[in-house]
Amino acid sequence: MSSIVSIPWYATVFRGDRFELALAEIAPIALRYGATEYAVYRFQDDRYKFQQMAAFDDKDDFEQYWYGEEFSTWRADYTGWHQVPVVYAWTTRTTSGSLEANGSALT
C-alpha cells in the first residue's frame, strides 16, 4: 500500500500567488523519484497556506526527492518565500475512494 507524504507550506506576505507557481515547478519532479501521484492544495480561507502531497511506495524514494539536487536548488532559490521550519509528515493510506466522471464509484 502506498504512503502519502504531506508537506505544509506557508508563503510569506505578498508571495502567495508566486509561491503557488513555484510549487507547480517542484511538485511534478516527485514522479521522477518514484511517486505515483502528487497534488498541491491551496487553502481558500488562508491564501498563503499550501499543502503539497505525494504518494510513494518507499520512503527512501521520497528522501531522494526531498534531499535531491532539484529540491535542494528549489529551496535555495525560494528561500524567504515561505516560513520555516517545513516539517513533512509521512502517512500510510488506509482507505481511499473516488468517482468516475459519470458519477459511478471506482473500486
Backbone bond lengths (Angstrom), bond angles and torsions (degrees), N, CA, C in turn:
res aa  C-N    CA-C-N  psi(-1)  N-CA   C-N-CA  omega(-1)  CA-C   N-CA-C  phi
1 M - - - 1.449 - - 1.531 108.05 -
2 S 1.311 116.08 139.10 1.462 119.75 -178.05 1.520 111.20 -73.85
3 S 1.309 114.41 156.58 1.449 121.79 174.80 1.518 108.09 -111.53
4 I 1.303 115.16 152.43 1.458 121.24 -178.46 1.517 108.38 -114.70
5 V 1.312 115.81 128.66 1.454 120.15 172.60 1.518 106.88 -99.62
6 S 1.305 115.17 135.89 1.459 122.10 -179.13 1.522 107.92 -120.11
7 I 1.336 115.53 123.46 1.461 120.86 -177.71 1.523 108.25 -118.56
8 P 1.340 117.18 111.51 1.460 119.84 178.53 1.524 110.73 -84.07
9 W 1.303 116.27 131.86 1.465 122.14 177.33 1.519 108.82 -123.02
10 Y 1.315 115.38 145.86 1.466 120.05 174.16 1.524 107.35 -133.98
11 A 1.327 115.38 110.70 1.466 121.02 -177.35 1.528 110.42 -70.57
12 T 1.326 115.28 150.50 1.460 119.99 176.40 1.533 109.67 -79.73
13 V 1.304 115.76 166.00 1.464 123.13 -173.14 1.529 111.78 -52.85
14 F 1.315 115.04 134.92 1.470 125.28 177.73 1.526 113.74 67.40
15 R 1.341 118.33 10.53 1.462 120.26 -179.89 1.527 113.03 -114.81
16 G 1.301 118.30 7.84 1.461 120.91 -176.85 1.516 113.64 -56.84
17 D 1.318 117.51 -49.96 1.465 120.51 -177.48 1.527 111.48 -66.42
18 R 1.318 116.89 -42.69 1.466 120.11 179.79 1.526 110.88 -70.13
19 F 1.337 117.17 -34.52 1.460 119.78 178.17 1.527 110.79 -67.77
20 E 1.317 117.31 -34.07 1.460 120.56 175.18 1.531 110.22 -58.45
21 L 1.309 117.31 -43.81 1.464 121.75 177.66 1.528 111.32 -65.22
22 A 1.330 116.29 -38.62 1.468 119.99 179.09 1.530 110.58 -64.45
23 L 1.326 117.66 -41.17 1.463 120.21 177.60 1.526 111.15 -65.38
24 A 1.321 116.68 -32.59 1.467 120.01 177.15 1.529 111.31 -65.82
25 E 1.320 117.90 -22.33 1.468 121.89 175.95 1.527 111.35 -74.73
26 I 1.328 117.14 -45.05 1.467 120.96 -170.07 1.533 113.10 -89.85
27 A 1.304 119.03 -30.74 1.468 121.09 -175.35 1.530 113.29 -58.13
28 P 1.346 119.99 -46.08 1.469 118.84 -178.33 1.528 114.44 -67.11
29 I 1.319 117.65 -18.70 1.469 121.41 179.63 1.531 109.96 -62.14
30 A 1.332 117.52 -23.85 1.469 121.05 178.39 1.525 111.56 -56.02
31 L 1.320 117.07 -31.43 1.469 120.33 -179.71 1.524 111.72 -63.34
32 R 1.319 117.13 -30.58 1.468 121.13 177.53 1.524 112.06 -67.89
33 Y 1.329 116.19 -20.52 1.462 121.49 -176.36 1.526 112.61 -104.99
34 G 1.314 117.15 12.74 1.455 119.67 175.05 1.512 115.74 105.45
35 A 1.319 118.63 1.04 1.460 119.48 175.90 1.523 108.99 -66.38
36 T 1.317 116.16 144.79 1.459 120.29 177.69 1.521 111.64 -96.92
37 E 1.313 116.73 -15.68 1.460 122.37 175.61 1.522 109.11 -163.74
38 Y 1.319 115.42 161.01 1.460 121.11 176.02 1.518 108.44 -148.32
39 A 1.314 115.83 161.29 1.465 121.74 175.95 1.525 108.31 -159.20
40 V 1.306 115.29 152.39 1.462 121.80 171.67 1.525 106.54 -129.11
41 Y 1.312 115.57 130.34 1.461 121.91 179.72 1.521 109.08 -115.27
42 R 1.329 115.51 140.13 1.465 121.35 174.55 1.516 107.09 -115.18
43 F 1.319 116.24 128.09 1.453 121.30 -176.35 1.524 110.15 -71.82
44 Q 1.322 116.14 139.72 1.462 121.17 179.86 1.533 112.53 -80.16
45 D 1.335 116.71 -31.01 1.455 119.49 -178.13 1.528 113.23 -85.94
46 D 1.307 117.25 -12.05 1.465 122.66 177.65 1.525 106.68 -147.02
47 R 1.310 117.56 95.85 1.460 123.39 -170.07 1.532 113.20 -70.04
48 Y 1.326 117.87 -3.08 1.464 121.24 176.40 1.528 112.12 -97.52
49 K 1.316 116.65 -4.98 1.462 122.17 -175.36 1.529 110.15 -100.63
50 F 1.356 115.47 130.48 1.461 122.57 -178.39 1.521 109.48 -130.94
51 Q 1.323 115.55 153.62 1.456 122.17 174.54 1.523 107.25 -130.18
52 Q 1.321 116.71 116.11 1.461 121.35 175.64 1.516 107.70 -99.81
53 M 1.330 116.68 133.85 1.458 120.61 -179.08 1.515 109.58 -134.51
54 A 1.323 115.55 148.27 1.461 121.15 175.73 1.522 108.70 -150.98
55 A 1.324 116.02 146.66 1.458 121.92 178.53 1.525 109.08 -102.45
56 F 1.309 115.44 127.78 1.468 122.77 178.06 1.519 108.41 -130.58
57 D 1.326 116.86 146.58 1.460 120.89 173.32 1.525 111.16 -84.82
58 D 1.326 116.80 -20.51 1.461 121.93 -174.13 1.530 109.81 -136.40
59 K 1.318 116.47 125.19 1.466 120.29 -179.27 1.529 111.57 -62.32
60 D 1.326 117.58 -31.74 1.470 120.02 177.88 1.528 111.01 -60.87
61 D 1.332 117.60 -35.98 1.464 120.39 177.06 1.522 110.56 -63.43
62 F 1.349 115.98 -42.74 1.462 118.72 177.21 1.522 110.54 -61.82
63 E 1.314 117.92 -44.42 1.459 120.09 -177.98 1.526 111.90 -64.56
64 Q 1.324 117.13 -32.71 1.468 119.02 174.10 1.525 110.39 -65.16
65 Y 1.320 117.04 -37.90 1.471 121.87 175.32 1.531 110.44 -65.50
66 W 1.310 116.65 -51.23 1.465 122.58 -175.60 1.530 112.23 -61.82
67 Y 1.326 116.39 -42.91 1.466 121.19 -177.31 1.530 112.91 -97.84
68 G 1.330 116.90 0.23 1.461 121.34 -177.96 1.523 112.89 -69.96
69 E 1.317 114.26 172.14 1.465 121.24 -176.00 1.528 112.55 -59.68
70 E 1.351 117.43 -44.49 1.462 119.40 -176.64 1.526 112.03 -62.18
71 F 1.351 116.38 -48.09 1.460 118.97 -177.15 1.529 111.15 -71.75
72 S 1.310 117.33 -35.95 1.470 120.03 177.42 1.518 110.51 -63.24
73 T 1.318 116.87 -43.93 1.469 120.85 177.84 1.515 110.36 -65.11
74 W 1.320 116.76 -42.34 1.463 121.43 178.87 1.522 110.91 -59.10
75 R 1.343 116.53 -46.96 1.471 119.42 179.59 1.521 110.92 -62.22
76 A 1.315 118.41 -38.49 1.465 121.47 177.70 1.532 110.33 -65.68
77 D 1.329 116.91 -41.92 1.465 120.75 -179.67 1.519 112.20 -65.43
78 Y 1.323 117.32 -33.06 1.462 121.01 -175.11 1.532 113.16 -109.25
79 T 1.321 116.26 21.40 1.460 119.96 173.56 1.525 107.76 -58.97
80 G 1.302 116.38 134.75 1.454 120.86 -178.79 1.522 113.13 90.61
81 W 1.313 117.58 -8.75 1.464 120.92 178.93 1.526 111.63 -91.22
82 H 1.338 116.89 -11.12 1.462 121.01 -179.98 1.518 108.88 -144.55
83 Q 1.336 113.51 158.06 1.461 118.94 179.08 1.525 109.83 -78.82
84 V 1.318 114.77 149.85 1.458 121.59 176.50 1.521 108.52 -120.93
85 P 1.310 118.88 155.50 1.454 127.35 6.00 1.530 111.24 -80.83
86 V 1.314 115.25 158.81 1.458 122.99 173.05 1.518 105.75 -108.73
87 V 1.324 115.70 115.54 1.463 120.93 -176.72 1.527 108.09 -119.02
88 Y 1.313 116.42 112.09 1.459 120.27 -179.33 1.522 110.27 -81.56
89 A 1.340 115.07 160.11 1.468 121.85 177.43 1.519 108.61 -122.85
90 W 1.308 116.21 131.66 1.462 123.22 179.25 1.518 107.38 -100.81
91 T 1.321 118.37 120.33 1.458 121.87 -176.29 1.523 110.38 -128.01
92 T 1.317 116.28 159.84 1.452 122.06 175.28 1.522 108.60 -106.23
93 R 1.322 115.67 128.26 1.461 119.95 177.54 1.522 107.48 -74.24
94 T 1.308 116.96 121.41 1.456 120.58 -179.17 1.518 112.26 -101.23
95 T 1.310 117.58 -24.61 1.458 121.88 175.95 1.518 108.38 -160.35
96 S 1.307 116.31 154.26 1.462 120.52 176.05 1.519 108.05 -160.75
97 G 1.297 116.17 168.60 1.452 121.11 178.15 1.511 109.59 -164.30
98 S 1.299 115.82 167.55 1.461 120.88 177.29 1.515 109.20 -161.53
99 L 1.307 115.41 170.56 1.456 121.59 177.12 1.510 109.54 -116.93
100 E 1.317 116.72 146.22 1.445 121.33 171.60 1.528 108.38 -76.33
101 A 1.308 116.79 168.12 1.468 121.19 -178.72 1.533 111.83 -57.34
102 N 1.319 117.75 -30.20 1.467 120.57 -179.66 1.526 112.85 -84.09
103 G 1.337 117.38 0.94 1.460 121.45 177.32 1.505 115.09 92.82
104 S 1.331 119.00 -3.37 1.457 119.56 178.21 1.536 109.81 -82.23
105 A 1.301 115.02 148.46 1.461 121.01 -176.36 1.516 110.84 -76.08
106 L 1.339 115.42 140.70 1.466 122.09 171.94 1.521 107.55 -90.15
107 T 1.306 117.81 144.96 1.467 119.61 176.97 1.491 110.67 -119.18
